Amino acid sequence: MDGTDSTIGGPGPGDPDWEAWADAVLEGTDFDPELGKAMARDAVRVNEGDLARSTFYDRYHEVVQDEFGVDRRPADDLVEPSETGDDHDSTDAPLPHVPDTGATDEEPENRTRRTVLKTMAGTAAAAAALPGCLSADGPGSAFVGDSEDAIAASQTSEDPSDVQLGMVIDLERCHGALDCMEACKRENNTAVGVHWNYVFRYAEDGEGKADRYMPRPCQHCSRPTCTYVCPTEARHKRESDGIVLTDYDQCVGCRYCQVSCPYGVNFFGWGEPSDPDGFDYAREDKNGDRVAGNPPGGVMGKCTFCVQRQDSGDPNLEGTTACAEACPWNTISFGNLNDPEDDPQQHLKEKEGSHTFHLLESVGNDPSIIYVGFEPSINAESGESTATTFDELGFVDYRREVLDDRTPKRKVGNETETDSHD
Amino acid sequence: MTEPSTEEVLAPLRNTTWKFGVLMSVLVVYTGLFLYAWYLQLQHGLVVTGLGDWGPGGGIPWGLYIGTFVWWVGIAHGGIAISAAVRVFKVERFDAIARIAEVLTVIALMMAAANIVFDLGRPDRLFNTLEMLPSTLYHSPLAWDITVITLYLVLSVTYLILSLRSELHALRDRLPGYLQPLYSFVLLGYRPAEDEKVDRMLWWLAIAILGLVPLLSGGVVPWLFGLVGAQPGWFGAAAGPTMLMESLASAVAMVFIVTAVFRYVYDWTFIDEDVFMGLAKVLGFLSLAVMWFLLQEVLPGLYAAPTQSQEVTHALLDAPLYWVAVIGINVGMLYLFLGIIRPRFFNIPAAVVASVLITGGIWTKKVLFVVDGLLHPTFPPLTNLYPSGWYVPSLVEVTIAGGSLVIAALLFAIATKLIPMVEIDAQEVDE
């Protein structure tokens, strides 16, 4: 906003003539001209993104009430559109849909119920509304509508309780070293062929060689289909920081989450873990649920944003993940997406001119991973990497091959031990 | 229909032939095999199946068990629907097969539930789903399934027990002594004056059951798949009606098969050809509806459909098993119509084969429906980068899923030794 299109038609606050103009306009009123000018300057800062609306609101709330007797500025204006939410058209939702992780819910952290309570927000029309929420029959058709505000609030409000942990993954920096995959396997002790953070190695049309890379951890969606379908609420989105987790003691192993996740991030415990004791951290998270590390047999597992680190109480581990830490190119920035000072937003600021995207934006799951660079085109083909190959690291790309042995696995080698990379 | 004599109906309860012994032995031997296969799966986990991780793992998380589950849910409809129709619409022609149909429903529902249990990674935690039901009911299609199937089972069992009471009371002296405790239990608190009221209750139960049919096979079961957007083959506006028709067709086919077996084994000629002809007509038209819906699926999937839908449709048409299913259904259907138009070509054994082709074809189609959707996921670019998956059920898996069929037969055989398999009006009990 350049300031000149202000509503009253005078010069904007950036203009040298503005001060005099503003004084002249405000003189004719009974109200405090200094307050008016200060608010006008700050309003411009809000528009330019230098000042949060909530701060703006709080800063003037009392004086405005003193001066005018009432503060008519709409409180729901506090919500800013998320970086990515703007392209959802909120006006012509074809189907009603269920408000998801609304920021208005006052429920205390209650692991098992939270998704439901938030999802339903007490509506009786839940069952009727849900089909719209789960189907993804067309680009953006399902997840548009009235909860944009709530979603945006959960993503951008600076209230520290509205933490959404997430990542910025910079494809312009990724060199395909696969250090992240390796670190993830070592940290979480996942079984052979299981890659919670999976790096796609692909070639674009006609290039032949797979020299493009895209790491793909769980997207920790704001509208996680997997939690909607789960018949036991073992799969849940943690209220305090938005991590999507599986309660290993609650999961019945029906794999509904796996077939409903468009990103293919789930890896099931088809047999008993090859190395049951190889996880070095506490299994329980701060809510007392067993959620961390590789899953036991018969239970679903996936990327946990290294929840064991987030809940460790160790300042050196909190706010880090194994994959982000391992990358020599600083490809992955992990942290609170809603905090402008935290790594993800700092990363985005640094790469301001670059294109960003959400993976499979059209399915409407509203992921918490923001990619810098370009999404693979529909012609992208996977191939043998021109950088580090899976073979070099002893990785199994295609878990089906491991499972096809069908021999109950006690110890089929540990991928992290065959490491030849460092 | 010729009236069955009480003696004829009670014969299976009183006498056990060596043939029955042979049948039981075969069933029990296979059940042992089944138990061993299930033991292997419980011990080692689902790794002993042909299933795998969807996505970069290149596998199919759901397969034979889920397909078989859907098929059994379908079978469950036919039975009770026929029985309810007898009661509500007074279709007296089917009187003689109402009880067989009811028992089939109860057994089929149990087998449907069993296949879900086979599919779970942690069947020991099955009750977690019930414990969480009050909240999952708001959002999980699987919770809806559990609810409606449980409701259906409760209604069917109640219906069966209520319809037995006056009859068991009248026949009690003529039934084997060692079963008396069971009958005392079923007849708990029985007073002859209740008959009229029970009749009214049965009528209302029948209405409720008929109402649940479209909600189950044409509702929550297709929704289990259709609401999950990640698999294009699972979504379709006609998915509900399609599945309902398939369910009803395979159910009527199954009723036909079971009834024919009873007539043959016990020489129950009072279930005359008219009954079978009636069933054949219903089955013929239901099969026609199945083919009509199949056309609805295939043509729009081939003609300028979105790429992913086309891929699924082509893959389906390329699968030899799909054609086995389609040709089977068609051959069965054509024979039934031939028999309807020219009754001299109609005979029960041939119609049983036709029924097997139809219900077997539908079973195959259901398994392919589950698998094909997962093999051809939507959403490029990501899915283009996955390895293309494949799925071949393992021997263990086939033994377990097939086991549900054998156990159903076993339960049926046991049922014939517990209750009269044809409803006898308590007023008309003859000596």
HADDOCK unambig.tbl for C-alpha pairs under 7 A between the chains (distance, minus, plus):
assign (segid A and resid 113 and name CA) (segid B and resid 135 and name CA) 6.97 0.50 0.50
assign (segid A and resid 116 and name CA) (segid B and resid 135 and name CA) 6.53 0.50 0.50
assign (segid A and resid 116 and name CA) (segid B and resid 138 and name CA) 6.99 0.50 0.50
assign (segid A and resid 126 and name CA) (segid B and resid 138 and name CA) 6.11 0.50 0.50
assign (segid A and resid 127 and name CA) (segid B and resid 138 and name CA) 6.20 0.50 0.50
assign (segid A and resid 130 and name CA) (segid B and resid 139 and name CA) 6.78 0.50 0.50
assign (segid A and resid 131 and name CA) (segid B and resid 227 and name CA) 5.97 0.50 0.50
assign (segid A and resid 134 and name CA) (segid B and resid 227 and name CA) 5.43 0.50 0.50
assign (segid A and resid 134 and name CA) (segid B and resid 228 and name CA) 5.95 0.50 0.50
assign (segid A and resid 134 and name CA) (segid B and resid 229 and name CA) 6.51 0.50 0.50
assign (segid A and resid 135 and name CA) (segid B and resid 227 and name CA) 4.86 0.50 0.50
assign (segid A and resid 135 and name CA) (segid B and resid 228 and name CA) 5.67 0.50 0.50
assign (segid A and resid 135 and name CA) (segid B and resid 229 and name CA) 4.59 0.50 0.50
assign (segid A and resid 136 and name CA) (segid B and resid 229 and name CA) 4.43 0.50 0.50
assign (segid A and resid 137 and name CA) (segid B and resid 229 and name CA) 6.11 0.50 0.50
assign (segid A and resid 228 and name CA) (segid B and resid 139 and name CA) 5.40 0.50 0.50
assign (segid A and resid 228 and name CA) (segid B and resid 140 and name CA) 5.69 0.50 0.50
assign (segid A and resid 229 and name CA) (segid B and resid 139 and name CA) 6.42 0.50 0.50
assign (segid A and resid 229 and name CA) (segid B and resid 140 and name CA) 4.21 0.50 0.50
assign (segid A and resid 229 and name CA) (segid B and resid 141 and name CA) 6.16 0.50 0.50
assign (segid A and resid 229 and name CA) (segid B and resid 142 and name CA) 6.90 0.50 0.50
assign (segid A and resid 230 and name CA) (segid B and resid 140 and name CA) 5.85 0.50 0.50
assign (segid A and resid 231 and name CA) (segid B and resid 129 and name CA) 5.70 0.50 0.50
assign (segid A and resid 231 and name CA) (segid B and resid 136 and name CA) 5.82 0.50 0.50
assign (segid A and resid 231 and name CA) (segid B and resid 140 and name CA) 5.62 0.50 0.50
assign (segid A and resid 231 and name CA) (segid B and resid 142 and name CA) 5.88 0.50 0.50
assign (segid A and resid 231 and name CA) (segid B and resid 143 and name CA) 5.46 0.50 0.50
assign (segid A and resid 232 and name CA) (segid B and resid 128 and name CA) 6.07 0.50 0.50
assign (segid A and resid 232 and name CA) (segid B and resid 129 and name CA) 5.10 0.50 0.50
assign (segid A and resid 232 and name CA) (segid B and resid 132 and name CA) 5.52 0.50 0.50
assign (segid A and resid 232 and name CA) (segid B and resid 136 and name CA) 6.65 0.50 0.50
assign (segid A and resid 233 and name CA) (segid B and resid 136 and name CA) 6.93 0.50 0.50
assign (segid A and resid 250 and name CA) (segid B and resid 128 and name CA) 6.85 0.50 0.50
assign (segid A and resid 252 and name CA) (segid B and resid 120 and name CA) 6.23 0.50 0.50
assign (segid A and resid 252 and name CA) (segid B and resid 121 and name CA) 6.14 0.50 0.50
assign (segid A and resid 252 and name CA) (segid B and resid 122 and name CA) 4.86 0.50 0.50
assign (segid A and resid 252 and name CA) (segid B and resid 123 and name CA) 6.60 0.50 0.50
assign (segid A and resid 252 and name CA) (segid B and resid 125 and name CA) 5.61 0.50 0.50
assign (segid A and resid 252 and name CA) (segid B and resid 126 and name CA) 6.45 0.50 0.50
assign (segid A and resid 253 and name CA) (segid B and resid 120 and name CA) 5.11 0.50 0.50
assign (segid A and resid 253 and name CA) (segid B and resid 121 and name CA) 4.18 0.50 0.50
assign (segid A and resid 253 and name CA) (segid B and resid 122 and name CA) 5.56 0.50 0.50
assign (segid A and resid 254 and name CA) (segid B and resid 119 and name CA) 6.70 0.50 0.50
assign (segid A and resid 254 and name CA) (segid B and resid 120 and name CA) 4.91 0.50 0.50
assign (segid A and resid 254 and name CA) (segid B and resid 121 and name CA) 6.41 0.50 0.50
assign (segid A and resid 255 and name CA) (segid B and resid 61 and name CA) 6.58 0.50 0.50
assign (segid A and resid 258 and name CA) (segid B and resid 54 and name CA) 6.72 0.50 0.50
assign (segid A and resid 259 and name CA) (segid B and resid 54 and name CA) 6.89 0.50 0.50
assign (segid A and resid 259 and name CA) (segid B and resid 61 and name CA) 6.90 0.50 0.50
assign (segid A and resid 260 and name CA) (segid B and resid 228 and name CA) 5.32 0.50 0.50
assign (segid A and resid 260 and name CA) (segid B and resid 229 and name CA) 6.96 0.50 0.50
assign (segid A and resid 260 and name CA) (segid B and resid 230 and name CA) 5.75 0.50 0.50
assign (segid A and resid 261 and name CA) (segid B and resid 230 and name CA) 6.55 0.50 0.50
assign (segid A and resid 262 and name CA) (segid B and resid 230 and name CA) 5.02 0.50 0.50
assign (segid A and resid 264 and name CA) (segid B and resid 54 and name CA) 5.95 0.50 0.50
assign (segid A and resid 264 and name CA) (segid B and resid 55 and name CA) 4.24 0.50 0.50
assign (segid A and resid 264 and name CA) (segid B and resid 56 and name CA) 6.85 0.50 0.50
assign (segid A and resid 265 and name CA) (segid B and resid 55 and name CA) 6.97 0.50 0.50
assign (segid A and resid 267 and name CA) (segid B and resid 53 and name CA) 5.81 0.50 0.50
assign (segid A and resid 268 and name CA) (segid B and resid 53 and name CA) 6.50 0.50 0.50
assign (segid A and resid 270 and name CA) (segid B and resid 45 and name CA) 5.76 0.50 0.50
assign (segid A and resid 270 and name CA) (segid B and resid 46 and name CA) 5.00 0.50 0.50
assign (segid A and resid 270 and name CA) (segid B and resid 47 and name CA) 4.59 0.50 0.50
assign (segid A and resid 271 and name CA) (segid B and resid 44 and name CA) 5.87 0.50 0.50
assign (segid A and resid 271 and name CA) (segid B and resid 45 and name CA) 4.78 0.50 0.50
assign (segid A and resid 271 and name CA) (segid B and resid 46 and name CA) 6.37 0.50 0.50
assign (segid A and resid 271 and name CA) (segid B and resid 47 and name CA) 5.26 0.50 0.50
assign (segid A and resid 297 and name CA) (segid B and resid 45 and name CA) 6.80 0.50 0.50
assign (segid A and resid 298 and name CA) (segid B and resid 45 and name CA) 6.31 0.50 0.50
assign (segid A and resid 298 and name CA) (segid B and resid 121 and name CA) 3.82 0.50 0.50
assign (segid A and resid 298 and name CA) (segid B and resid 122 and name CA) 5.37 0.50 0.50
assign (segid A and resid 299 and name CA) (segid B and resid 121 and name CA) 6.17 0.50 0.50
assign (segid A and resid 376 and name CA) (segid B and resid 381 and name CA) 6.03 0.50 0.50
assign (segid A and resid 377 and name CA) (segid B and resid 381 and name CA) 5.92 0.50 0.50
assign (segid A and resid 378 and name CA) (segid B and resid 380 and name CA) 5.54 0.50 0.50
assign (segid A and resid 378 and name CA) (segid B and resid 381 and name CA) 4.55 0.50 0.50
assign (segid A and resid 380 and name CA) (segid B and resid 381 and name CA) 6.75 0.50 0.50
assign (segid A and resid 381 and name CA) (segid B and resid 384 and name CA) 6.77 0.50 0.50
assign (segid A and resid 381 and name CA) (segid B and resid 385 and name CA) 5.92 0.50 0.50
assign (segid A and resid 382 and name CA) (segid B and resid 385 and name CA) 5.20 0.50 0.50
assign (segid A and resid 398 and name CA) (segid B and resid 56 and name CA) 6.65 0.50 0.50
assign (segid A and resid 398 and name CA) (segid B and resid 57 and name CA) 4.95 0.50 0.50
assign (segid A and resid 398 and name CA) (segid B and resid 58 and name CA) 6.12 0.50 0.50
assign (segid A and resid 399 and name CA) (segid B and resid 57 and name CA) 4.68 0.50 0.50
assign (segid A and resid 399 and name CA) (segid B and resid 58 and name CA) 6.92 0.50 0.50
assign (segid A and resid 400 and name CA) (segid B and resid 52 and name CA) 5.88 0.50 0.50
assign (segid A and resid 400 and name CA) (segid B and resid 57 and name CA) 5.91 0.50 0.50
assign (segid A and resid 400 and name CA) (segid B and resid 58 and name CA) 6.00 0.50 0.50
assign (segid A and resid 400 and name CA) (segid B and resid 59 and name CA) 5.85 0.50 0.50
assign (segid A and resid 403 and name CA) (segid B and resid 47 and name CA) 6.15 0.50 0.50
assign (segid A and resid 406 and name CA) (segid B and resid 47 and name CA) 5.97 0.50 0.50
assign (segid A and resid 406 and name CA) (segid B and resid 48 and name CA) 5.41 0.50 0.50
assign (segid A and resid 408 and name CA) (segid B and resid 44 and name CA) 5.72 0.50 0.50
